[in-house]
Amino acid sequence: MKDARTGHHVRVIRGRGEMPVEAPDHVQLAMPPGGEDAARRFYAGLLGIPEVPKPAHLAERGGCCFVLTLSLPGHADR
């Protein structure tokens, strides 16, 4: 399927509705207060996804941020 706005090929996630996905930008996950160490062990330690500093306006809420850069076949990096 092609995105009508960009002309890029997109994957469609089916469920309650359809949502064209060109490339994941980020995923936000909830965690209980104090769950940062467990999140670091899992995402950084086990999966190898690097942790990055949270933006200042979000850091005060706790939690942590991990970023994984993905490239989809046939797509140039942005």
Chimera marker file (.cmm) of the C-alpha trace (Angstrom):
<marker_set name="trace">
<marker id="1" x="0.000" y="0.000" z="0.000" r="1" g="1" b="0" radius="0.5"/>
<marker id="2" x="1.233" y="3.533" z="-0.721" r="1" g="1" b="0" radius="0.5"/>
<marker id="3" x="0.769" y="6.530" z="1.565" r="1" g="1" b="0" radius="0.5"/>
<marker id="4" x="-1.296" y="9.048" z="-0.392" r="1" g="1" b="0" radius="0.5"/>
<marker id="5" x="0.593" y="12.002" z="1.113" r="1" g="1" b="0" radius="0.5"/>
<marker id="6" x="4.192" y="10.835" z="0.651" r="1" g="1" b="0" radius="0.5"/>
<marker id="7" x="3.984" y="8.134" z="-2.004" r="1" g="1" b="0" radius="0.5"/>
<marker id="8" x="6.036" y="5.816" z="0.241" r="1" g="1" b="0" radius="0.5"/>
<marker id="9" x="5.124" y="2.187" z="0.615" r="1" g="1" b="0" radius="0.5"/>
<marker id="10" x="3.690" y="1.579" z="4.080" r="1" g="1" b="0" radius="0.5"/>
<marker id="11" x="2.745" y="-1.405" z="6.157" r="1" g="1" b="0" radius="0.5"/>
<marker id="12" x="-0.762" y="-1.508" z="7.532" r="1" g="1" b="0" radius="0.5"/>
<marker id="13" x="-1.414" y="-2.630" z="11.077" r="1" g="1" b="0" radius="0.5"/>
<marker id="14" x="-4.857" y="-4.147" z="11.299" r="1" g="1" b="0" radius="0.5"/>
<marker id="15" x="-6.917" y="-4.125" z="14.438" r="1" g="1" b="0" radius="0.5"/>
<marker id="16" x="-9.709" y="-1.799" z="15.445" r="1" g="1" b="0" radius="0.5"/>
<marker id="17" x="-8.818" y="0.418" z="12.514" r="1" g="1" b="0" radius="0.5"/>
<marker id="18" x="-6.027" y="0.770" z="10.038" r="1" g="1" b="0" radius="0.5"/>
<marker id="19" x="-2.900" y="2.806" z="10.678" r="1" g="1" b="0" radius="0.5"/>
<marker id="20" x="-0.247" y="3.215" z="7.984" r="1" g="1" b="0" radius="0.5"/>
<marker id="21" x="3.262" y="2.848" z="9.434" r="1" g="1" b="0" radius="0.5"/>
<marker id="22" x="6.233" y="4.175" z="7.477" r="1" g="1" b="0" radius="0.5"/>
<marker id="23" x="8.764" y="3.595" z="10.243" r="1" g="1" b="0" radius="0.5"/>
<marker id="24" x="8.426" y="3.476" z="14.008" r="1" g="1" b="0" radius="0.5"/>
<marker id="25" x="9.588" y="6.704" z="15.616" r="1" g="1" b="0" radius="0.5"/>
<marker id="26" x="9.321" y="5.701" z="19.258" r="1" g="1" b="0" radius="0.5"/>
<marker id="27" x="7.319" y="3.620" z="21.661" r="1" g="1" b="0" radius="0.5"/>
<marker id="28" x="6.346" y="4.908" z="25.079" r="1" g="1" b="0" radius="0.5"/>
<marker id="29" x="5.886" y="2.302" z="27.785" r="1" g="1" b="0" radius="0.5"/>
<marker id="30" x="4.470" y="2.749" z="31.251" r="1" g="1" b="0" radius="0.5"/>
<marker id="31" x="6.342" y="1.418" z="34.259" r="1" g="1" b="0" radius="0.5"/>
<marker id="32" x="5.624" y="1.471" z="37.964" r="1" g="1" b="0" radius="0.5"/>
<marker id="33" x="7.467" y="4.058" z="40.073" r="1" g="1" b="0" radius="0.5"/>
<marker id="34" x="10.979" y="2.791" z="40.765" r="1" g="1" b="0" radius="0.5"/>
<marker id="35" x="10.937" y="0.428" z="37.765" r="1" g="1" b="0" radius="0.5"/>
<marker id="36" x="13.877" y="2.097" z="36.013" r="1" g="1" b="0" radius="0.5"/>
<marker id="37" x="16.484" y="-0.482" z="37.066" r="1" g="1" b="0" radius="0.5"/>
<marker id="38" x="14.353" y="-3.373" z="35.788" r="1" g="1" b="0" radius="0.5"/>
<marker id="39" x="13.727" y="-1.488" z="32.531" r="1" g="1" b="0" radius="0.5"/>
<marker id="40" x="17.471" y="-0.874" z="32.108" r="1" g="1" b="0" radius="0.5"/>
<marker id="41" x="18.264" y="-4.541" z="32.732" r="1" g="1" b="0" radius="0.5"/>
<marker id="42" x="15.721" y="-5.615" z="30.123" r="1" g="1" b="0" radius="0.5"/>
<marker id="43" x="15.970" y="-2.986" z="27.360" r="1" g="1" b="0" radius="0.5"/>
<marker id="44" x="19.670" y="-2.055" z="27.616" r="1" g="1" b="0" radius="0.5"/>
<marker id="45" x="21.074" y="-5.222" z="29.190" r="1" g="1" b="0" radius="0.5"/>
<marker id="46" x="19.089" y="-8.002" z="27.527" r="1" g="1" b="0" radius="0.5"/>
<marker id="47" x="17.938" y="-6.392" z="24.266" r="1" g="1" b="0" radius="0.5"/>
<marker id="48" x="20.941" y="-4.088" z="23.816" r="1" g="1" b="0" radius="0.5"/>
<marker id="49" x="18.852" y="-0.978" z="23.125" r="1" g="1" b="0" radius="0.5"/>
<marker id="50" x="20.841" y="2.092" z="24.186" r="1" g="1" b="0" radius="0.5"/>
<marker id="51" x="19.467" y="4.390" z="26.863" r="1" g="1" b="0" radius="0.5"/>
<marker id="52" x="19.419" y="8.105" z="26.067" r="1" g="1" b="0" radius="0.5"/>
<marker id="53" x="18.746" y="11.047" z="28.389" r="1" g="1" b="0" radius="0.5"/>
<marker id="54" x="15.088" y="11.933" z="28.740" r="1" g="1" b="0" radius="0.5"/>
<marker id="55" x="14.085" y="15.447" z="27.725" r="1" g="1" b="0" radius="0.5"/>
<marker id="56" x="14.237" y="17.757" z="30.760" r="1" g="1" b="0" radius="0.5"/>
<marker id="57" x="10.476" y="18.317" z="30.859" r="1" g="1" b="0" radius="0.5"/>
<marker id="58" x="9.890" y="14.549" z="31.108" r="1" g="1" b="0" radius="0.5"/>
<marker id="59" x="12.833" y="13.581" z="33.327" r="1" g="1" b="0" radius="0.5"/>
<marker id="60" x="11.130" y="14.860" z="36.471" r="1" g="1" b="0" radius="0.5"/>
<marker id="61" x="8.439" y="12.195" z="36.055" r="1" g="1" b="0" radius="0.5"/>
<marker id="62" x="10.971" y="9.369" z="36.369" r="1" g="1" b="0" radius="0.5"/>
<marker id="63" x="11.259" y="6.515" z="33.917" r="1" g="1" b="0" radius="0.5"/>
<marker id="64" x="13.915" y="6.143" z="31.250" r="1" g="1" b="0" radius="0.5"/>
<marker id="65" x="14.255" y="6.428" z="27.496" r="1" g="1" b="0" radius="0.5"/>
<marker id="66" x="15.701" y="3.917" z="25.030" r="1" g="1" b="0" radius="0.5"/>
<marker id="67" x="16.131" y="4.532" z="21.313" r="1" g="1" b="0" radius="0.5"/>
<marker id="68" x="16.418" y="1.911" z="18.618" r="1" g="1" b="0" radius="0.5"/>
<marker id="69" x="16.965" y="3.109" z="15.056" r="1" g="1" b="0" radius="0.5"/>
<marker id="70" x="15.196" y="0.892" z="12.555" r="1" g="1" b="0" radius="0.5"/>
<marker id="71" x="15.592" y="0.747" z="8.809" r="1" g="1" b="0" radius="0.5"/>
<marker id="72" x="12.904" y="-0.849" z="6.727" r="1" g="1" b="0" radius="0.5"/>
<marker id="73" x="13.944" y="-2.634" z="3.531" r="1" g="1" b="0" radius="0.5"/>
<marker id="74" x="13.667" y="-0.380" z="0.499" r="1" g="1" b="0" radius="0.5"/>
<marker id="75" x="13.605" y="2.834" z="2.539" r="1" g="1" b="0" radius="0.5"/>
<marker id="76" x="16.407" y="5.372" z="2.678" r="1" g="1" b="0" radius="0.5"/>
<marker id="77" x="17.380" y="6.612" z="6.116" r="1" g="1" b="0" radius="0.5"/>
<marker id="78" x="15.833" y="9.934" z="6.957" r="1" g="1" b="0" radius="0.5"/>
<link id1="1" id2="2" r="1" g="1" b="0" radius="0.2"/>
<link id1="2" id2="3" r="1" g="1" b="0" radius="0.2"/>
<link id1="3" id2="4" r="1" g="1" b="0" radius="0.2"/>
<link id1="4" id2="5" r="1" g="1" b="0" radius="0.2"/>
<link id1="5" id2="6" r="1" g="1" b="0" radius="0.2"/>
<link id1="6" id2="7" r="1" g="1" b="0" radius="0.2"/>
<link id1="7" id2="8" r="1" g="1" b="0" radius="0.2"/>
<link id1="8" id2="9" r="1" g="1" b="0" radius="0.2"/>
<link id1="9" id2="10" r="1" g="1" b="0" radius="0.2"/>
<link id1="10" id2="11" r="1" g="1" b="0" radius="0.2"/>
<link id1="11" id2="12" r="1" g="1" b="0" radius="0.2"/>
<link id1="12" id2="13" r="1" g="1" b="0" radius="0.2"/>
<link id1="13" id2="14" r="1" g="1" b="0" radius="0.2"/>
<link id1="14" id2="15" r="1" g="1" b="0" radius="0.2"/>
<link id1="15" id2="16" r="1" g="1" b="0" radius="0.2"/>
<link id1="16" id2="17" r="1" g="1" b="0" radius="0.2"/>
<link id1="17" id2="18" r="1" g="1" b="0" radius="0.2"/>
<link id1="18" id2="19" r="1" g="1" b="0" radius="0.2"/>
<link id1="19" id2="20" r="1" g="1" b="0" radius="0.2"/>
<link id1="20" id2="21" r="1" g="1" b="0" radius="0.2"/>
<link id1="21" id2="22" r="1" g="1" b="0" radius="0.2"/>
<link id1="22" id2="23" r="1" g="1" b="0" radius="0.2"/>
<link id1="23" id2="24" r="1" g="1" b="0" radius="0.2"/>
<link id1="24" id2="25" r="1" g="1" b="0" radius="0.2"/>
<link id1="25" id2="26" r="1" g="1" b="0" radius="0.2"/>
<link id1="26" id2="27" r="1" g="1" b="0" radius="0.2"/>
<link id1="27" id2="28" r="1" g="1" b="0" radius="0.2"/>
<link id1="28" id2="29" r="1" g="1" b="0" radius="0.2"/>
<link id1="29" id2="30" r="1" g="1" b="0" radius="0.2"/>
<link id1="30" id2="31" r="1" g="1" b="0" radius="0.2"/>
<link id1="31" id2="32" r="1" g="1" b="0" radius="0.2"/>
<link id1="32" id2="33" r="1" g="1" b="0" radius="0.2"/>
<link id1="33" id2="34" r="1" g="1" b="0" radius="0.2"/>
<link id1="34" id2="35" r="1" g="1" b="0" radius="0.2"/>
<link id1="35" id2="36" r="1" g="1" b="0" radius="0.2"/>
<link id1="36" id2="37" r="1" g="1" b="0" radius="0.2"/>
<link id1="37" id2="38" r="1" g="1" b="0" radius="0.2"/>
<link id1="38" id2="39" r="1" g="1" b="0" radius="0.2"/>
<link id1="39" id2="40" r="1" g="1" b="0" radius="0.2"/>
<link id1="40" id2="41" r="1" g="1" b="0" radius="0.2"/>
<link id1="41" id2="42" r="1" g="1" b="0" radius="0.2"/>
<link id1="42" id2="43" r="1" g="1" b="0" radius="0.2"/>
<link id1="43" id2="44" r="1" g="1" b="0" radius="0.2"/>
<link id1="44" id2="45" r="1" g="1" b="0" radius="0.2"/>
<link id1="45" id2="46" r="1" g="1" b="0" radius="0.2"/>
<link id1="46" id2="47" r="1" g="1" b="0" radius="0.2"/>
<link id1="47" id2="48" r="1" g="1" b="0" radius="0.2"/>
<link id1="48" id2="49" r="1" g="1" b="0" radius="0.2"/>
<link id1="49" id2="50" r="1" g="1" b="0" radius="0.2"/>
<link id1="50" id2="51" r="1" g="1" b="0" radius="0.2"/>
<link id1="51" id2="52" r="1" g="1" b="0" radius="0.2"/>
<link id1="52" id2="53" r="1" g="1" b="0" radius="0.2"/>
<link id1="53" id2="54" r="1" g="1" b="0" radius="0.2"/>
<link id1="54" id2="55" r="1" g="1" b="0" radius="0.2"/>
<link id1="55" id2="56" r="1" g="1" b="0" radius="0.2"/>
<link id1="56" id2="57" r="1" g="1" b="0" radius="0.2"/>
<link id1="57" id2="58" r="1" g="1" b="0" radius="0.2"/>
<link id1="58" id2="59" r="1" g="1" b="0" radius="0.2"/>
<link id1="59" id2="60" r="1" g="1" b="0" radius="0.2"/>
<link id1="60" id2="61" r="1" g="1" b="0" radius="0.2"/>
<link id1="61" id2="62" r="1" g="1" b="0" radius="0.2"/>
<link id1="62" id2="63" r="1" g="1" b="0" radius="0.2"/>
<link id1="63" id2="64" r="1" g="1" b="0" radius="0.2"/>
<link id1="64" id2="65" r="1" g="1" b="0" radius="0.2"/>
<link id1="65" id2="66" r="1" g="1" b="0" radius="0.2"/>
<link id1="66" id2="67" r="1" g="1" b="0" radius="0.2"/>
<link id1="67" id2="68" r="1" g="1" b="0" radius="0.2"/>
<link id1="68" id2="69" r="1" g="1" b="0" radius="0.2"/>
<link id1="69" id2="70" r="1" g="1" b="0" radius="0.2"/>
<link id1="70" id2="71" r="1" g="1" b="0" radius="0.2"/>
<link id1="71" id2="72" r="1" g="1" b="0" radius="0.2"/>
<link id1="72" id2="73" r="1" g="1" b="0" radius="0.2"/>
<link id1="73" id2="74" r="1" g="1" b="0" radius="0.2"/>
<link id1="74" id2="75" r="1" g="1" b="0" radius="0.2"/>
<link id1="75" id2="76" r="1" g="1" b="0" radius="0.2"/>
<link id1="76" id2="77" r="1" g="1" b="0" radius="0.2"/>
<link id1="77" id2="78" r="1" g="1" b="0" radius="0.2"/>
</marker_set>
